[in-house]
Amino acid sequence: MTRFCFLFLLLLVYSLLGWCGEMVYCSIGQRKLCEKRGFLNGPLCPIYGHGALVVLLCLNGGCENPLLTFLLGAVLTSLVEYVTSCAMEKLFHMRWWDYSRYRFHINGRVCLLNSTLFGLASVFLCHFANPPIAARLTDLFSSGAGVPLALFLMVVYLADIVLSVRSALRIGDRLEKLNAVHDELAKKLEELRPDPHQALESRYQRLEAARAAARQAAQQKLHALYERQDFFERRMLRAFPTMRSIHHPDALKKLKEHLESRKK
């Protein structure tokens, strides 16, 4: 139990540091304070925490040669990122990030630039950051506070995961409903399409009125779906600006456009 709690606190520490680094990196790139990043609602990016643990455990705290730590760290963390991307896409039918615009990428899931940064971070982690952090945590467990603190934070962490997964699933469900409304409208308009060369003027006017009513009804449904997003769904959409839906890309694009219009 003590070992598990120790590793869990390490996971939280590096998830927090990774989130801070992500915020700084993205803010510099955008030349302004960026939207809150990450899948979770709290200031954590678990992918960084898991990547750090994989590097520490697989390399046994780091190689003697920093260059080897850099190379193996880059490979291990890139593997974590690739597997995470695939798993999240399979679970939620979304591509949460896409590096296709970068040179030297693999299926848009990992890229050379990020792998290089991860390798440098692995050197810093193993040879500089982890020894004092692990020593502080060891002192915390020696005082008897480590296990209770870890268990308390674990409850909070799991609650955030549940809430975030719920938001991701709700976004997917909302996209499906938005797509269904658009398909229903297109089908309805096709059924009511008048032939101006064959239809009587009165029938033509009735069909045009029915088409206008169908558009209005669809707009009301779409507006209701747009406006019923809660805070957590909106936060998640903003946290992943390159997110794209596998099955309903147009619906996601319109949902994001509506979200952006609300900010203006």
Salt bridges, closest charged atoms under 4 A:
GLU22 OE2 - ARG37 NE 3.69
GLU35 OE2 - LYS263 NZ 3.18
GLU89 OE1 - ARG95 NE 3.47
GLU89 OE1 - ARG109 NH2 2.91
ASP98 OD1 - ARG95 NH2 4.00
ASP98 OD2 - ARG244 NE 3.28
ASP173 OD2 - LYS177 NZ 3.30
GLU184 OE2 - LYS221 NZ 3.64
GLU190 OE1 - ARG193 NH2 3.27
GLU208 OE2 - ARG211 NE 3.67
GLU227 OE2 - HIS258 NE2 2.94
GLU227 OE1 - ARG262 NH1 3.78
ASP230 OD2 - ARG166 NH1 3.60
ASP230 OD2 - ARG170 NH1 3.31
GLU233 OE2 - ARG170 NE 3.61
GLU233 OE1 - ARG174 NE 3.07
GLU260 OE1 - LYS263 NZ 3.82
